[in-house]
Amino acid sequence: MILDFEPGDKVINPKNRDWGIGQVQSIIKYKVTVNFENAGKKVVNAENIELRKIND
């Protein structure tokens, strides 16, 4: 699995759309720290939870 994210990318979690749009803060292996507009900072294991990059 290759993650196609970098800090600053905007993402959504399709299974938790109510979290809103998130901005990737950091990536360490498969742990992606994202600051979501409605849910705050979340550390997501990208092996288990799908994040989708969105274009501005």
ZIWOGI-V342215 format. One line per field, one symbol per residue. ss: DSSP state (H for helix, E for strand, C for the rest). burial: 1 if it has 9 or more other C-alpha atoms within 8 Angstrom, else 0. A space follows every 50 residues. Layout:
BEGIN
ss->???
burial->???
END
This chain:
BEGIN
ss->CCCCCCCCCEEECHHHHHHCCEEEEEEECCEEEEEECCCEEEEEECCCCC CEEECC
burial->00000010111110000011111111100111111110100101110000 101000
END
